Amino acid sequence: MVAVLGYSREQIVEAVKEMYTLVADVPTSTFHFPVGRKACDALGYPREQTDPLPETLLESFAGVGNPFNANLIQPGDTVLDIGAGAGTDSLIAAGLVGSKGQVIALDITPAMIAKLSQTLEAAGYTNVTAKVGSAEAIPLPDKSVDVITSNGALNLVPDKRRAITEMFRVLRPGGRLQIADVVIRRPVTVDCDNDPRLWVECVVGATVDEDLVTLFRDCGFQSIKTVRVQDYFAHSPSAQTREIATSFGAYSMELSMCRGERAPSTLQQWLKRLNPQRWVRAIWRRGLTGVTALLMALISCYGTLGALALLPLLGMNLILDEGIWALTIAAFTVITAVAVAAGWRRHGSTAPVIGAVIGVGTINYALFINYHLIVEATGFLVLAGAAGWDLYLKRRSEARALGLSS
Ligand SMILES: C[S@@+](CC[C@H](N)C(=O)[O-])C[C@H]1O[C@@H](n2cnc3c(N)ncnc32)[C@H](O)[C@@H]1O
């Protein structure tokens, strides 16, 4: 079971199916995202591409970009459309592959696939097959597809690494992938109170832009290019969704890439995941720099004292340069204060900044002017309070932006 931000996979899948059943069956309902022909126009689909398509299918279009800007599909290709919905992109792909090619439209929502199947039958398409199935377990053999296209589905998938690994598996070596999806600049870090509404509103389930590209690279994709980005949520009819999107820097991105020859081994993938640069970036984005730097200051200070006391019991001696030691502790305390000060931009409160300055001043007074354990420990306590308060305020402002009560 995957649990993300308080959700279980089952909750996410049920919420997704419920939302997209409504998009399939009652497309005239009010949605928080753009739907139908108007959405196609807003996202830049040329009219020559959409005008020939059946209206019953266009009315349930719910894409977030135009993956065909990548221009990867050739006549004769076998194309898989992941999260095909009512099939706008599948039918555009069917036109591109021609009678010698074929398109497989995959979607987890049975109502979408039922609607697409009816359209296919009525319009006499013979090179498109519609299947109910999940992106996390694609019901196709290995290396059976030339091109994957996907529009707005990955952000709704609970286990994105698994879905991308599946994409790699079903693509032929050298196969191509075009995808449009919602990404964010700042990750959602609060527990969403099991409110699946937030997941299906396309922001909470979205991945940080750089992390999404890294994920594709980790899973063996190459030549990854950003084809186009756009302010997708500007087209949302819901003011609340537009606000949520703005506070997380959400937008839509069109990517093109190709599958490498071989999937990286599990060891290679783990080594990439252990890259310290990634950890530093993740800590910064999650607003944890202050707490982490404070932890490093405490480890440098009391951890070193502990090592000095314990190592001789094991017959080892630690030679310590007290100047460098004090400077290291001081540097971490200053980083803590700077990180806490940066939090002001998110929550607007000066109290943590004042606390951090007092804490750093007290610790450094003890380190460089007049050492006393009580003074130093008091400084650490004040600094810890400031870092903790800053973190609490950041999480609270995020929860408010998402419309959560806590
Ligand atoms: C935003 S809609 C886009 C639909 C379609 N691509 C279009 O452009 O109109 C996302 C679609 O992805 C489907 N979906 C969500 N999670 C999925 C999953 N795990 N596996 C397959 N399809 C999924 C939904 O049912 C929905 O139809």
The ligand as a Gaussian input file, in Angstrom:
#p B3LYP/6-31G(d) Opt

LIG

0 1
 C       -6.636000      14.847000     -16.508000
 S       -7.411000      13.464000     -17.201000
 C       -6.821000      13.537000     -18.844000
 C       -7.525000      12.618000     -19.785000
 C       -7.019000      12.637000     -21.228000
 N       -5.619000      12.387000     -21.311000
 C       -7.364000      13.925000     -21.909000
 O       -6.424000      14.602000     -22.321000
 O       -8.530000      14.253000     -21.998000
 C       -6.494000      12.147000     -16.498000
 C       -6.960000      10.761000     -16.844000
 O       -6.037000       9.841000     -16.261000
 C       -6.746000       8.744000     -15.767000
 N       -5.939000       8.124000     -14.698000
 C       -5.716000       8.605000     -13.470000
 N       -4.947000       7.751000     -12.769000
 C       -4.656000       6.728000     -13.604000
 C       -3.891000       5.535000     -13.461000
 N       -3.291000       5.227000     -12.311000
 N       -3.817000       4.716000     -14.501000
 C       -4.432000       5.007000     -15.688000
 N       -5.181000       6.110000     -15.861000
 C       -5.280000       6.972000     -14.852000
 C       -8.058000       9.326000     -15.264000
 O       -9.068000       8.352000     -15.196000
 C       -8.323000      10.398000     -16.308000
 O       -9.139000       9.924000     -17.337000

